Amino acid sequence: MIRAVIYKSATGSCERYARVMSRMLAIPAYPADRCPLPKGIEVVYVGWIMAGRVSGLDKALKNYKVCGVVQVGMSPPGAAMGETCRKNHSLASDIPVFTLQGGFDMSKLSAPLRLIMKKINRGIVARLEAKDALSDAEKATLEMARNGKGEPATWDGVLEVVDWAVALTEPPKVIKWREP
Ligand SMILES: Cc1cc2nc3c(=O)[nH]c(=O)nc-3n(C[C@H](O)[C@H](O)[C@H](O)COP(=O)(O)O)c2cc1C
C-alpha cells in the first residue's frame, strides 16, 4: 500500500504534481528533505530531471520502498525518457516510471544552474525552430527555452499516475452519517 508521496522540487512543478496526487489519493505529500516518515515505507517518488537523472531518486531508493517514479522535465514526455530513468537509476522492472512535462523558471535557479541552462536552452531553441511542425508539448518546451520561463502544455498528465496509484492506496475512511 502506498502511504505517501515524496518529492523534490526546485521551481515548483514537482511540488504541484505531488500535491495533486496527495489530494486525489488522500495520502500525505512530503518534501524529500523534510519527510517525517520511517525508512522503508512505501511511497511514490516525484523528482525533476537534471541532465537525464531524477534528482533525489537514488537517496529515495535507499530510504524507502519506492513503488513508482514520476520524473518531471521541460522536454516533451516520451517513452525513451522512461527507459533512460530506469537505466540510470537501475530501477527494478516492476517499478513503473511516469514522465510528465513540468514548467521552467530561470529566475528561481541558482547562478551556476542558470549558466548551464542558458547554454542548453540555446540548443533547444535551435533544434525546435528547425522543425516543421511542433506538438503542443514541443511548443511549450520552445517557449520555456526562449523566454526562460513557462508552463507545460498540460498539467493533466498526473491523472494517469493517480489512476495507477489509486489501486495501491487504502480507500479513505468515510464515517457514514445517520439520522440521530
Ligand atoms: C540544470 C538543469 C538541468 C535540466 N535537465 C533537464 C533534462 O535533462 N531534461 C528535461 O526534460 N528537463 C531538464 N531540466 C528542466 C527541469 O527538469 C524542469 O524545469 C522541471 O519542470 C523542474 O521541476 P521543478 O519545477 O519541480 O523544479 C533541467 C533543469 C535544470 C535547471
The ligand as an SDF file (V2000), in Angstrom:
LIG
                    3D

 31 33  0  0  0  0  0  0  0  0999 V2000
   20.4670   22.1160  -14.5890 C   0  0  0  0  0  0  0  0  0  0  0  0
   19.1670   21.6320  -15.1620 C   0  0  0  0  0  0  0  0  0  0  0  0
   19.1630   20.5140  -15.9690 C   0  0  0  0  0  0  0  0  0  0  0  0
   17.9590   20.0740  -16.5410 C   0  0  0  0  0  0  0  0  0  0  0  0
   17.9780   18.9590  -17.3250 N   0  0  0  0  0  0  0  0  0  0  0  0
   16.8040   18.5320  -17.8910 C   0  0  0  0  0  0  0  0  0  0  0  0
   16.7960   17.3590  -18.7030 C   0  0  0  0  0  0  0  0  0  0  0  0
   17.8050   16.6730  -18.9000 O   0  0  0  0  0  0  0  0  0  0  0  0
   15.6170   17.0010  -19.2740 N   0  0  0  0  0  0  0  0  0  0  0  0
   14.4500   17.7100  -19.0670 C   0  0  0  0  0  0  0  0  0  0  0  0
   13.4160   17.3370  -19.6090 O   0  0  0  0  0  0  0  0  0  0  0  0
   14.4250   18.8110  -18.2700 N   0  0  0  0  0  0  0  0  0  0  0  0
   15.5740   19.2320  -17.6710 C   0  0  0  0  0  0  0  0  0  0  0  0
   15.5720   20.3330  -16.8630 N   0  0  0  0  0  0  0  0  0  0  0  0
   14.3000   21.0610  -16.6340 C   0  0  0  0  0  0  0  0  0  0  0  0
   13.6030   20.6860  -15.3140 C   0  0  0  0  0  0  0  0  0  0  0  0
   13.6110   19.2970  -15.1070 O   0  0  0  0  0  0  0  0  0  0  0  0
   12.1580   21.2000  -15.3760 C   0  0  0  0  0  0  0  0  0  0  0  0
   12.1840   22.6020  -15.4200 O   0  0  0  0  0  0  0  0  0  0  0  0
   11.2700   20.7230  -14.2340 C   0  0  0  0  0  0  0  0  0  0  0  0
    9.9250   21.0590  -14.5240 O   0  0  0  0  0  0  0  0  0  0  0  0
   11.6580   21.3220  -12.9020 C   0  0  0  0  0  0  0  0  0  0  0  0
   10.8440   20.8090  -11.8700 O   0  0  0  0  0  0  0  0  0  0  0  0
   10.5750   21.6740  -10.5570 P   0  0  0  0  0  0  0  0  0  0  0  0
    9.7780   22.8770  -11.0100 O   0  0  0  0  0  0  0  0  0  0  0  0
    9.8040   20.8010   -9.6470 O   0  0  0  0  0  0  0  0  0  0  0  0
   11.9020   22.0660  -10.0040 O   0  0  0  0  0  0  0  0  0  0  0  0
   16.7420   20.7860  -16.2880 C   0  0  0  0  0  0  0  0  0  0  0  0
   16.7610   21.9180  -15.4530 C   0  0  0  0  0  0  0  0  0  0  0  0
   17.9530   22.3390  -14.8970 C   0  0  0  0  0  0  0  0  0  0  0  0
   17.9380   23.5530  -14.0080 C   0  0  0  0  0  0  0  0  0  0  0  0
  1  2  1  0
  2  3  1  0
  2 30  2  0
  3  4  2  0
  4  5  1  0
  4 28  1  0
  5  6  2  0
  6  7  1  0
  6 13  1  0
  7  8  2  0
  7  9  1  0
  9 10  1  0
 10 11  2  0
 10 12  1  0
 12 13  2  0
 13 14  1  0
 14 15  1  0
 14 28  1  0
 15 16  1  0
 16 17  1  0
 16 18  1  0
 18 19  1  0
 18 20  1  0
 20 21  1  0
 20 22  1  0
 22 23  1  0
 23 24  1  0
 24 25  2  0
 24 26  1  0
 24 27  1  0
 28 29  2  0
 29 30  1  0
 30 31  1  0
M  END
$$$$
